[in-house]
């Protein structure tokens, strides 16, 4: 998991399809939101790790500029609401 000096990567994933993912996790309490500089940092970590895709997971939400910056890039954003929905869906299986 994340630690000081982790170069912005909390989890490295090798997907079944061969893609390499970097994942960063941010535990924020509202009203704090993930902003575009954090998405840019994640993009840099993705390049540094030679990853194909990246994901940022937060317990909070994203600013609109952060969502706009990630649009069209191989970066997935998961806010607290979508994280809870994913957990509920997974638990029903």
N, C-alpha and C positions, 0 to 999 in steps of 0.2 A: 504494500500500500504506500501511499504518499509519505514523503519524508523530506526534510530539507535537503536540497541538492539532487532531487529526483528528476530534474530537467523537465518538469511539468507533466510527467507521466506517472499515473498511479497504478495503471494496469496495462500490461501488454497482452494482446490476444492474437493468436494464430487461428483464424477462422477455418472451418471445414473446407471452404472453397479456395483456401490458400492465401486469402487476404490477410495482411498484417494490420492490426488496429492498435491505436493508442487511446487510452481512456483516462480522462481526468475527472475527479470527483470534487465537488465543492459543497460543503455543508454550510449553508447560509440560512439565517432566519429572516423572513420578510420583515421589514420592507427592503432589505438588502437584496440586490439582484446581480447576476453575472453580466458583465459589460463587455463591449467589443474588444478592449485590450486583452482580456482573458481569452477570448476566442482567437485573436491573432497569436497570442502566446502558444495556444494549443496547436495552431497551424504550424508554427515554428518547430514545436516538439515533434509533430508528425513528420516534417521534413528531416529533422535531425535523426529520427529513428528509421528513416526510409520506409515509413508505413504507407499503406494504401488509403486508409481511412482513419478518422478520429471520431471520438464521441466525448461530449461533456455532459456529465450527470450532476444535477444540483437538487437539493431539497427545496430550493426557492424557485425563482423564475429568471428569465432573461430580459434584458432591456431590448427595445425594438431595434436600436442600432446593432446590437449583438446578433439578433436574428437576421437582420439585413446583411451583415457582414458574412455570415455563414452560408447564406443562400447561394446555391449554385456551386458550392465547394463540397468536397467529400467529408463533410463534418456533420454529425448528427447531434442534435440538442435534445436533452431529456430533462424537463423540469419536474418539480415535485409531484405535480398532478399526473403527468404521464408515467412517472416512476411508480406511483401507487397503482395506477390502472394496469401497468405491466405486471406488477406483483400479484394483483388480484386475478388477472387472467392466467398467470402461471400457476397459481394455487388451485384453480379449477380443473387443471389437467389431471 
